Amino acid sequence: MKRRQFLAAAGAGAAAAAIAKPAIAQSMPAVKWRLTASWPKSLDTLYGGCETISRYVAEATDGKFQIQSFAAGEIVPALQVLDAVQNGTVEAGHTANYYYIGKDPTWALFCATPFGLNARQQNAWFYDADGTKLIDAFGAKYNVKCLSAGNTGCQMGGWAHKELKEPEDLKGLRYRMGGWASRTLQKLGVVPQQIPGGEIYPALERGTIDAAEWVGPYDDEKLGFYKVVKYYYYPGWWEGGTTLHLMINLAKWNELPKAYKTIVAAAAGLANVEMTARYDARNPQALKRLVAAGTQLRAFTPSIMEACFKASNEVNAETSAVNEDYKKVWDSIVAFRSDEYLWWQVAEYSYDTFMIRQRARS
């Protein structure tokens, strides 16, 4: 009797194992994606976000889910990532959403916008406020799912061949400018140029542009701008924080098992934190090297900052009046920004300004 019971139990266990193994296999299928980036491989901070995502996803799935990353131009040009993901040329992309303001300026609000949120505030808006809900709804119109996957922190104001002291100095300036800030600067007479990072140096060297912004000291040093331009301005008021996104074809995203979706989201989150950390760690030494090489640091004057703030408010009001999506997202950002800077004034700003004064005394 006991022998028969043992055999029956063993048979049942074997049957359960036979059922379980295929179930596990089905939940961990082999998946291969291609990811196209807006960055050259030489920019290890930006392109490094793609590599982090690919590595994490592969390791977390024991190699069953592979994402192969491609630099700008290897599959599509740097500024065509949205098109490639939307139409299924690739499954995913890593990009700055403000490159696609030609389709709808609302895209910029999810990346960086003049006098918007700083990096930590952007994370708070996406992770614990309305940001993700809003970008999910908006992105669905373009057949894409967007996950925060990098942030540069506050950027620099860029490089200029001449000093910029008053708003009048901006008139006629051919300024390489990414994103929505171009509309603000146009009101001040600037002629904005949107060109990929890899093309900025030769444009500055040849004099086809008069000024250019990219990110900050670490990347700008790599791109060599200090070799051909003298003046380096700050702050980048158009990018107090710049969220980069892992953009995924929505149909491909919906096909993924739940476990894979969770892993991809976690990988994007790691890239998001890691990128900010890399910039914060590497920018100070790069800035020292640039100054040692003869770069002249200049702050935008209060008159320029005030003129740009006024122009930016005009752009937001004009665009909100004719674009419902823009108004909905911008209103959310403005309300969130107000509360965030109430808190910043109490804690972050007070602490940081005290510590900056102590550094100056030491």
BAGUKOL-53508 format. One record per residue (C-alpha): residue number from 1; y negated, x negated, z. Coordinates in steps of 0.05 Angstrom, whole numbers, always signed. Layout:
# BAGUKOL-53508
+-----+--------+--------+--------+
|   i |     yy |     xx |     zz |
+-----+--------+--------+--------+
| NUM |      Y |      X |      Z |
...
+-----+--------+--------+--------+
//
This chain:
# BAGUKOL-53508
+-----+--------+--------+--------+
|   i |     yy |     xx |     zz |
+-----+--------+--------+--------+
|   1 |     +0 |     +0 |     +0 |
|   2 |    -48 |    -55 |    +19 |
|   3 |    -29 |    -93 |    -44 |
|   4 |    -44 |    -33 |    -87 |
|   5 |   -111 |    -23 |    -51 |
|   6 |   -129 |    -96 |    -61 |
|   7 |   -113 |    -93 |   -135 |
|   8 |   -152 |    -29 |   -144 |
|   9 |   -211 |    -59 |   -108 |
|  10 |   -207 |   -122 |   -149 |
|  11 |   -204 |    -82 |   -213 |
|  12 |   -264 |    -41 |   -193 |
|  13 |   -302 |   -105 |   -176 |
|  14 |   -286 |   -135 |   -243 |
|  15 |   -307 |    -72 |   -279 |
|  16 |   -373 |    -72 |   -241 |
|  17 |   -385 |   -144 |   -260 |
|  18 |   -370 |   -128 |   -333 |
|  19 |   -422 |    -73 |   -330 |
|  20 |   -473 |   -114 |   -292 |
|  21 |   -473 |   -175 |   -338 |
|  22 |   -494 |   -137 |   -401 |
|  23 |   -546 |    -99 |   -361 |
|  24 |   -577 |   -165 |   -338 |
|  25 |   -574 |   -193 |   -409 |
|  26 |   -608 |   -131 |   -436 |
|  27 |   -665 |   -139 |   -386 |
|  28 |   -675 |   -212 |   -405 |
|  29 |   -672 |   -212 |   -481 |
|  30 |   -690 |   -271 |   -524 |
|  31 |   -763 |   -264 |   -546 |
|  32 |   -804 |   -312 |   -588 |
|  33 |   -879 |   -303 |   -596 |
|  34 |   -934 |   -342 |   -630 |
|  35 |  -1001 |   -351 |   -596 |
|  36 |  -1063 |   -371 |   -635 |
|  37 |  -1122 |   -401 |   -598 |
|  38 |  -1196 |   -406 |   -611 |
|  39 |  -1196 |   -479 |   -586 |
|  40 |  -1177 |   -547 |   -613 |
|  41 |  -1122 |   -584 |   -575 |
|  42 |  -1172 |   -638 |   -556 |
|  43 |  -1204 |   -590 |   -506 |
|  44 |  -1150 |   -595 |   -453 |
|  45 |  -1185 |   -547 |   -406 |
|  46 |  -1189 |   -489 |   -456 |
|  47 |  -1126 |   -503 |   -497 |
|  48 |  -1092 |   -522 |   -432 |
|  49 |  -1095 |   -449 |   -412 |
|  50 |  -1049 |   -433 |   -471 |
|  51 |  -1001 |   -488 |   -451 |
|  52 |   -999 |   -463 |   -379 |
|  53 |   -981 |   -393 |   -402 |
|  54 |   -927 |   -417 |   -450 |
|  55 |   -896 |   -464 |   -398 |
|  56 |   -897 |   -414 |   -341 |
|  57 |   -866 |   -358 |   -383 |
|  58 |   -810 |   -403 |   -409 |
|  59 |   -793 |   -431 |   -341 |
|  60 |   -795 |   -363 |   -307 |
|  61 |   -746 |   -333 |   -358 |
|  62 |   -700 |   -394 |   -362 |
|  63 |   -723 |   -405 |   -433 |
|  64 |   -707 |   -335 |   -458 |
|  65 |   -781 |   -318 |   -471 |
|  66 |   -815 |   -371 |   -513 |
|  67 |   -889 |   -370 |   -531 |
|  68 |   -909 |   -424 |   -581 |
|  69 |   -983 |   -441 |   -580 |
|  70 |  -1024 |   -460 |   -641 |
|  71 |  -1094 |   -491 |   -641 |
|  72 |  -1153 |   -462 |   -678 |
|  73 |  -1143 |   -467 |   -753 |
|  74 |  -1068 |   -478 |   -751 |
|  75 |  -1054 |   -405 |   -765 |
|  76 |  -1122 |   -372 |   -769 |
|  77 |  -1193 |   -397 |   -758 |
|  78 |  -1221 |   -401 |   -688 |
|  79 |  -1262 |   -337 |   -693 |
|  80 |  -1207 |   -293 |   -724 |
|  81 |  -1160 |   -288 |   -665 |
|  82 |  -1173 |   -214 |   -653 |
|  83 |  -1157 |   -197 |   -726 |
|  84 |  -1093 |   -238 |   -724 |
|  85 |  -1068 |   -204 |   -660 |
|  86 |  -1091 |   -135 |   -679 |
|  87 |  -1055 |   -134 |   -746 |
|  88 |   -993 |   -169 |   -720 |
|  89 |  -1000 |   -236 |   -756 |
|  90 |   -986 |   -265 |   -687 |
|  91 |   -963 |   -232 |   -623 |
|  92 |  -1017 |   -262 |   -579 |
|  93 |  -1082 |   -302 |   -577 |
|  94 |  -1126 |   -339 |   -528 |
|  95 |  -1199 |   -328 |   -540 |
|  96 |  -1269 |   -310 |   -517 |
|  97 |  -1279 |   -236 |   -530 |
|  98 |  -1353 |   -244 |   -544 |
|  99 |  -1335 |   -275 |   -611 |
| 100 |  -1322 |   -204 |   -635 |
| 101 |  -1390 |   -172 |   -624 |
| 102 |  -1393 |   -160 |   -699 |
| 103 |  -1339 |   -108 |   -689 |
| 104 |  -1371 |    -79 |   -625 |
| 105 |  -1418 |   -113 |   -576 |
| 106 |  -1378 |    -82 |   -519 |
| 107 |  -1329 |   -139 |   -528 |
| 108 |  -1380 |   -187 |   -500 |
| 109 |  -1385 |   -150 |   -434 |
| 110 |  -1313 |   -168 |   -418 |
| 111 |  -1326 |   -242 |   -429 |
| 112 |  -1397 |   -264 |   -414 |
| 113 |  -1465 |   -232 |   -422 |
| 114 |  -1536 |   -254 |   -405 |
| 115 |  -1551 |   -249 |   -331 |
| 116 |  -1483 |   -217 |   -318 |
| 117 |  -1431 |   -234 |   -265 |
| 118 |  -1411 |   -303 |   -242 |
| 119 |  -1339 |   -326 |   -245 |
| 120 |  -1316 |   -301 |   -178 |
| 121 |  -1352 |   -235 |   -188 |
| 122 |  -1318 |   -227 |   -255 |
| 123 |  -1250 |   -237 |   -223 |
| 124 |  -1268 |   -186 |   -169 |
| 125 |  -1290 |   -136 |   -223 |
| 126 |  -1226 |   -145 |   -263 |
| 127 |  -1176 |   -150 |   -206 |
| 128 |  -1204 |   -101 |   -155 |
| 129 |  -1256 |    -57 |   -189 |
| 130 |  -1264 |    -24 |   -257 |
| 131 |  -1257 |    -83 |   -304 |
| 132 |  -1183 |    -78 |   -322 |
| 133 |  -1185 |     -3 |   -329 |
| 134 |  -1244 |     -8 |   -376 |
| 135 |  -1217 |    -65 |   -419 |
| 136 |  -1149 |    -30 |   -424 |
| 137 |  -1182 |    +33 |   -452 |
| 138 |  -1228 |     -5 |   -499 |
| 139 |  -1175 |    -55 |   -522 |
| 140 |  -1127 |     +2 |   -540 |
| 141 |  -1176 |    +22 |   -595 |
| 142 |  -1162 |    -45 |   -627 |
| 143 |  -1087 |    -46 |   -614 |
| 144 |  -1092 |   -102 |   -562 |
| 145 |  -1077 |   -113 |   -489 |
| 146 |  -1122 |   -163 |   -454 |
| 147 |  -1106 |   -203 |   -391 |
| 148 |  -1156 |   -249 |   -356 |
| 149 |  -1131 |   -319 |   -372 |
| 150 |  -1185 |   -370 |   -357 |
| 151 |  -1256 |   -377 |   -332 |
| 152 |  -1304 |   -435 |   -344 |
| 153 |  -1350 |   -418 |   -287 |
| 154 |  -1425 |   -422 |   -299 |
| 155 |  -1440 |   -460 |   -362 |
| 156 |  -1496 |   -506 |   -383 |
| 157 |  -1555 |   -483 |   -425 |
| 158 |  -1538 |   -533 |   -480 |
| 159 |  -1566 |   -591 |   -519 |
| 160 |  -1633 |   -594 |   -556 |
| 161 |  -1667 |   -645 |   -599 |
| 162 |  -1734 |   -629 |   -568 |
| 163 |  -1760 |   -608 |   -500 |
| 164 |  -1765 |   -533 |   -486 |
| 165 |  -1821 |   -518 |   -438 |
| 166 |  -1847 |   -449 |   -455 |
| 167 |  -1819 |   -388 |   -491 |
| 168 |  -1860 |   -407 |   -552 |
| 169 |  -1818 |   -470 |   -559 |
| 170 |  -1758 |   -426 |   -576 |
| 171 |  -1789 |   -397 |   -638 |
| 172 |  -1753 |   -418 |   -702 |
| 173 |  -1701 |   -458 |   -663 |
| 174 |  -1634 |   -460 |   -698 |
| 175 |  -1589 |   -453 |   -637 |
| 176 |  -1513 |   -454 |   -638 |
| 177 |  -1500 |   -395 |   -592 |
| 178 |  -1434 |   -360 |   -578 |
| 179 |  -1433 |   -287 |   -560 |
| 180 |  -1482 |   -234 |   -542 |
| 181 |  -1539 |   -279 |   -520 |
| 182 |  -1556 |   -287 |   -593 |
| 183 |  -1588 |   -217 |   -592 |
| 184 |  -1631 |   -236 |   -532 |
| 185 |  -1654 |   -302 |   -563 |
| 186 |  -1670 |   -268 |   -629 |
| 187 |  -1723 |   -228 |   -592 |
| 188 |  -1755 |   -295 |   -574 |
| 189 |  -1754 |   -322 |   -645 |
| 190 |  -1689 |   -362 |   -642 |
| 191 |  -1645 |   -366 |   -703 |
| 192 |  -1575 |   -363 |   -672 |
| 193 |  -1515 |   -396 |   -705 |
| 194 |  -1444 |   -378 |   -686 |
| 195 |  -1398 |   -436 |   -705 |
| 196 |  -1333 |   -462 |   -674 |
| 197 |  -1334 |   -518 |   -624 |
| 198 |  -1304 |   -569 |   -671 |
| 199 |  -1361 |   -560 |   -720 |
| 200 |  -1419 |   -568 |   -672 |
| 201 |  -1424 |   -644 |   -670 |
| 202 |  -1433 |   -654 |   -745 |
| 203 |  -1483 |   -597 |   -748 |
| 204 |  -1525 |   -630 |   -693 |
| 205 |  -1518 |   -698 |   -725 |
| 206 |  -1540 |   -674 |   -794 |
| 207 |  -1596 |   -633 |   -764 |
| 208 |  -1572 |   -567 |   -794 |
| 209 |  -1580 |   -539 |   -723 |
| 210 |  -1633 |   -558 |   -672 |
| 211 |  -1595 |   -541 |   -608 |
| 212 |  -1526 |   -521 |   -586 |
| 213 |  -1489 |   -495 |   -526 |
| 214 |  -1414 |   -501 |   -514 |
| 215 |  -1388 |   -501 |   -442 |
| 216 |  -1408 |   -556 |   -394 |
| 217 |  -1406 |   -631 |   -380 |
| 218 |  -1331 |   -644 |   -385 |
| 219 |  -1321 |   -609 |   -452 |
| 220 |  -1389 |   -629 |   -480 |
| 221 |  -1375 |   -702 |   -465 |
| 222 |  -1309 |   -697 |   -502 |
| 223 |  -1344 |   -667 |   -562 |
| 224 |  -1395 |   -725 |   -561 |
| 225 |  -1460 |   -685 |   -563 |
| 226 |  -1495 |   -737 |   -520 |
| 227 |  -1489 |   -787 |   -577 |
| 228 |  -1536 |   -748 |   -622 |
| 229 |  -1578 |   -705 |   -575 |
| 230 |  -1621 |   -726 |   -516 |
| 231 |  -1639 |   -664 |   -476 |
| 232 |  -1588 |   -625 |   -436 |
| 233 |  -1610 |   -558 |   -407 |
| 234 |  -1587 |   -515 |   -349 |
| 235 |  -1567 |   -463 |   -328 |
| 236 |  -1530 |   -424 |   -382 |
| 237 |  -1560 |   -357 |   -361 |
| 238 |  -1519 |   -324 |   -416 |
| 239 |  -1454 |   -347 |   -383 |
| 240 |  -1458 |   -345 |   -308 |
| 241 |  -1383 |   -337 |   -313 |
| 242 |  -1341 |   -334 |   -376 |
| 243 |  -1274 |   -298 |   -374 |
| 244 |  -1226 |   -318 |   -429 |
| 245 |  -1169 |   -272 |   -446 |
| 246 |  -1097 |   -272 |   -467 |
| 247 |  -1100 |   -220 |   -522 |
| 248 |  -1033 |   -188 |   -539 |
| 249 |  -1014 |   -141 |   -595 |
| 250 |  -1007 |    -74 |   -559 |
| 251 |   -942 |    -54 |   -594 |
| 252 |   -910 |   -121 |   -576 |
| 253 |   -934 |   -114 |   -505 |
| 254 |   -904 |    -45 |   -498 |
| 255 |   -837 |    -70 |   -525 |
| 256 |   -830 |   -121 |   -469 |
| 257 |   -784 |   -107 |   -410 |
| 258 |   -821 |    -94 |   -346 |
| 259 |   -799 |   -160 |   -317 |
| 260 |   -828 |   -197 |   -376 |
| 261 |   -894 |   -160 |   -371 |
| 262 |   -899 |   -181 |   -298 |
| 263 |   -884 |   -254 |   -316 |
| 264 |   -936 |   -255 |   -372 |
| 265 |   -989 |   -224 |   -325 |
| 266 |   -972 |   -276 |   -272 |
| 267 |   -977 |   -332 |   -323 |
| 268 |  -1045 |   -308 |   -346 |
| 269 |  -1068 |   -304 |   -273 |
| 270 |  -1046 |   -375 |   -261 |
| 271 |  -1084 |   -399 |   -323 |
| 272 |  -1145 |   -361 |   -299 |
| 273 |  -1147 |   -396 |   -232 |
| 274 |  -1125 |   -464 |   -259 |
| 275 |  -1180 |   -467 |   -312 |
| 276 |  -1236 |   -455 |   -263 |
| 277 |  -1207 |   -507 |   -217 |
| 278 |  -1203 |   -558 |   -272 |
| 279 |  -1276 |   -548 |   -293 |
| 280 |  -1300 |   -550 |   -221 |
| 281 |  -1262 |   -614 |   -209 |
| 282 |  -1280 |   -650 |   -274 |
| 283 |  -1352 |   -629 |   -288 |
| 284 |  -1386 |   -670 |   -233 |
| 285 |  -1359 |   -738 |   -257 |
| 286 |  -1372 |   -720 |   -329 |
| 287 |  -1444 |   -702 |   -312 |
| 288 |  -1453 |   -769 |   -278 |
| 289 |  -1427 |   -805 |   -340 |
| 290 |  -1472 |   -766 |   -386 |
| 291 |  -1534 |   -783 |   -345 |
| 292 |  -1513 |   -856 |   -342 |
| 293 |  -1508 |   -855 |   -418 |
| 294 |  -1581 |   -833 |   -424 |
| 295 |  -1576 |   -758 |   -425 |
| 296 |  -1640 |   -725 |   -399 |
| 297 |  -1625 |   -665 |   -354 |
| 298 |  -1675 |   -609 |   -358 |
| 299 |  -1678 |   -542 |   -323 |
| 300 |  -1701 |   -482 |   -362 |
| 301 |  -1771 |   -467 |   -337 |
| 302 |  -1785 |   -404 |   -298 |
| 303 |  -1827 |   -377 |   -356 |
| 304 |  -1768 |   -385 |   -404 |
| 305 |  -1719 |   -354 |   -354 |
| 306 |  -1765 |   -294 |   -342 |
| 307 |  -1776 |   -283 |   -416 |
| 308 |  -1702 |   -285 |   -430 |
| 309 |  -1687 |   -238 |   -372 |
| 310 |  -1738 |   -188 |   -399 |
| 311 |  -1710 |   -193 |   -470 |
| 312 |  -1639 |   -185 |   -444 |
| 313 |  -1657 |   -121 |   -408 |
| 314 |  -1687 |    -94 |   -473 |
| 315 |  -1623 |   -110 |   -511 |
| 316 |  -1580 |    -76 |   -459 |
| 317 |  -1623 |    -14 |   -459 |
| 318 |  -1626 |    -10 |   -535 |
| 319 |  -1551 |    -20 |   -543 |
| 320 |  -1533 |    +29 |   -488 |
| 321 |  -1574 |    +82 |   -522 |
| 322 |  -1531 |    +80 |   -585 |
| 323 |  -1463 |    +57 |   -560 |
| 324 |  -1426 |    +99 |   -508 |
| 325 |  -1372 |    +47 |   -495 |
| 326 |  -1425 |     -7 |   -483 |
| 327 |  -1464 |    +37 |   -435 |
| 328 |  -1402 |    +55 |   -395 |
| 329 |  -1381 |    -17 |   -385 |
| 330 |  -1452 |    -44 |   -375 |
| 331 |  -1468 |     +9 |   -323 |
| 332 |  -1405 |    -12 |   -285 |
| 333 |  -1425 |    -85 |   -287 |
| 334 |  -1497 |    -71 |   -264 |
| 335 |  -1474 |    -30 |   -204 |
| 336 |  -1422 |    -82 |   -185 |
| 337 |  -1471 |   -139 |   -194 |
| 338 |  -1521 |   -108 |   -147 |
| 339 |  -1470 |   -102 |    -90 |
| 340 |  -1442 |   -171 |   -104 |
| 341 |  -1509 |   -205 |    -99 |
| 342 |  -1523 |   -168 |    -34 |
| 343 |  -1462 |   -203 |     -6 |
| 344 |  -1478 |   -269 |    -41 |
| 345 |  -1547 |   -269 |    -10 |
| 346 |  -1517 |   -262 |    +59 |
| 347 |  -1460 |   -311 |    +55 |
| 348 |  -1447 |   -353 |     -8 |
| 349 |  -1519 |   -369 |    -26 |
| 350 |  -1541 |   -383 |    +45 |
| 351 |  -1483 |   -430 |    +56 |
| 352 |  -1488 |   -466 |    -11 |
| 353 |  -1564 |   -477 |     -8 |
| 354 |  -1557 |   -506 |    +62 |
| 355 |  -1502 |   -553 |    +40 |
| 356 |  -1542 |   -574 |    -22 |
| 357 |  -1601 |   -592 |    +23 |
| 358 |  -1555 |   -634 |    +67 |
| 359 |  -1529 |   -671 |     +7 |
| 360 |  -1600 |   -688 |    -15 |
| 361 |  -1614 |   -716 |    +55 |
| 362 |  -1552 |   -760 |    +58 |
+-----+--------+--------+--------+
//
